[in-house]
Amino acid sequence: MIMSTPILNTKFNIPPLRPNTVLRKRLIDKLRHGLHRKLTLISAPAGYGKTTLIGEWIADSGRPCAWLSLEEGDNELTRFLACFISSLQTLEEKIEEGVLAVLQSPGPPPMELILAALLKDAAAMAPFILVLDDYHVVKSKPIDEAVSFLLDHLPAHIHLVMITREDPLIPLARLRVRDQLTELRATDLGFTTSEVEGFLNGVMGLNLPPDKIDALASRTEGWIAGLQLAGLSIQGDYGTGQFIQSIAGSHHFVLDYLVEEVLQRQPEAVQTFLVRTSILGRLCGSLCDAVLFDPAVSGKQRLLDLERQNLFVIPLDHERRWYRYHHLFAESLQRRLQDSLDGGGIAELHRRASTWYENEGFEIEAFRHAVESADVEHATRLLEGNGMPLHLRGAAGFSLKWLESLPATELDARPALWVMYGSVLLITGKPTHVEHKLRAAEAALEGARQDVRIRDLIGIIAATRAAVISLMMAVKPNGANLKLQAAEASMQMTEHDDKTDDLIGLIAPVKDASVEETHEIDQVISQSIRALEHLRQDNLSVRTSAAWMLGVACQRRRDYAGARKAYNEVVSYSHMMGHKPMAVLSLIGLGQIEEADNRPGLAGECYEEALRLAGDLPLPALHEAQAGLERVRMDLQPGLKGNLIEPLSQRELEVLALIAKGLSNRDIGAQLFLAVDTVKGHNRRIFEKLQVQRRTEAIACAHELNLLPNPHKPH
């Protein structure tokens, strides 16, 4: 079942302006003057006021802004893109709804197709700024590649801002040479002496003399986090020279020292609140209440008080509902937490947080805290998901790390975990290890009463096994182990954790089965049937996958009746789920079957329905649907067959359709995200294949051969 995992809206909130801040005109002017470039990079260690500065600039810029605050859980490409699109939807609600649906499918298409579709929609929007905050946390080559692709094809009216603690692995040198990059680094962001005076004396009201200002500016090197903590430490005690001289050393040690100074000045209840809620990436009143069980002061009031006292809480929305701690402050608090509570006490805090997140519907966040709490039972239930396991919803990498950390005794006690383990290994592209986990699951299930849940686990085992065997038919070597090793090597060539699209690409039918593959085909069919016999009727996601693999296997064995039945079952399940991609794949399979049975009319109907249903979804399989439709049109109109030297490719058909609309080569390139020289190359090949010399002749020939889409018919 295709389900969207809820994303906290606070990820998309532009940080509200904070009162009584130091206006940093020199930096805002530099940002404003760089707006004509593609990228602004704000790269500096924690505590340099990066996010605050960009928030102030956005408010001053007059441009709309889509903001995305990234977290470690966003380091898988599908999750990142889902969050990315959701941030754009804060500006244009209906943008990329189709792409978002595809991302939540079992087999999302290649990243370039998704991004091309996204850029096409974004190109129609009014000028805006797109901010990726805390980019350093994602540490993902596929995401770096996706951002590089976006920058290469970014429309001129969109400006990208990256806020990070370390330089991203994108082609910064190329952007510098082309004058497409504005950079602010620690040396730029550090407070000047006049800014230090404005902050300490103007904002914090300390009235320090110039020599003390100079000393603090020198000791902190303009590091705003250190200045703020130092200011809090000497408020009311106007700081002796001895205190100022003690602020020395690396930022880590300075920070811990200053946090200690600040905390000692707080009541014990406030200290407890700060230290124990430091396990939370984001804080709201009810979440803090759930974690602390402190009836004296509500979490909401406590957060408001901390903000008023400027104690390193940062509001994440204008309603003052959600906050976060300054990253450095949180890290120091967490070190104190390790010293003040034993492992059991910290685990209990995570358990309470997990329960709150689960009750609010945020299952991935609940799962992460359940893992931190070492509550295997709770984490297991969350991983299994409500209709779709979490590893199919953007948590594959984290799920695998957790499962790998568990001893076999824990897995044996919960056979569902062995089943999930096998499935996660398959999804992360490690099929050589799957069978061992499935056999362990079967051993753990032996003798169990076959109630609905146990039968469902047996069905998942069978569906996973069918997928592994299907992979073995996609590669050349002989021998099961060598085949799986080759399939694994193929999937590990891509960097992202979730390999679902690689799996589908390898399994999809590209040829009939050979004699050597007959045994494997039989195994896929028997395991897929076993899965469908055991799976719960409402386990639509796994039933859909099993039925599709059954259809593919029957099609390759030329059992077209069996394939039709299976593919139609997939279409039915997909309609029930409101999920298009698997239905489109099955309609294409049905078209191929009708074509093989020499029924071009029915084949054409299947291909047309696949294209209609897909709409603007960026699915690679649509090339086959378009090519199949052209083939059957030729079959239905034999007189036209000889007029083409060779069929036009899907890209050539797209270019031809835009030529027919009167677009220039430059306009075609902009619409299809192609270089002008590439468009000219397509033109040359189109003219050669149609045997024409001019655009007008190409358009006339295309109409004669029915190569252009019918404007009156949906497709």
Secondary structure, DSSP 8 states (H G I E B T S, - for coil): --------GGGG------TT----HHHHHHHHHTTTSSEEEEE--TTS-HHHHHHHHHHHH-S-EEEEE--GGG-SHHHHHHHHHHHHTTTSTTTTHHHHHHHTSSS---HHHHHHHHHHHHTTS--EEEEEETGGGT--HHHHHHHHHHHHT--TTEEEEEEESS--SS-HHHHHHTT-EEEEEHHHHS--HHHHHIIIIIIS-----HHHHHHHHHHHTT-HHHHHHHHHHHTTS---HHHHHH--S-HHHHHHHHHHHHHHTS-HHHHHHHHHGGG-SSEEHHHHHHHH---SS-HHHHHHHHHHTT-SEEE-STTS-EEEE-HHHHHHHHHHHHHHS-HHHHHHHHHHHHHHHHHTT-HHHHHHHHHHTT-HHHHHHHHH-SSS-GGGTT-HHHHHHHHHHS-HHHHHH-HHHHHHHHHHHHHTT-GGGHHHHHHHHHHHHTT----HHHHHHHHHHHHHHHHHHHHHTTS--SSHHHHHHHHHHHHTTS-SS--HHHHHHHHS--S---GGGHHHHHHHHHHHHHHHHHS-TT-HHHHHHHHHHHHHHHHHTT-HHHHHHHHHHHHHHHHHHT--HHHHHHHHHHHHHHHHTT-HHHHHHHHHHHHHHHTT---TTHHHHHHHHHHHHHHHSGGGGGG-SS---HHHHHHHHHHHTT--HHHHHHHHT--HHHHHHHHHHHHHHHT-SSHHHHHHHHHHTT-S--TTS--
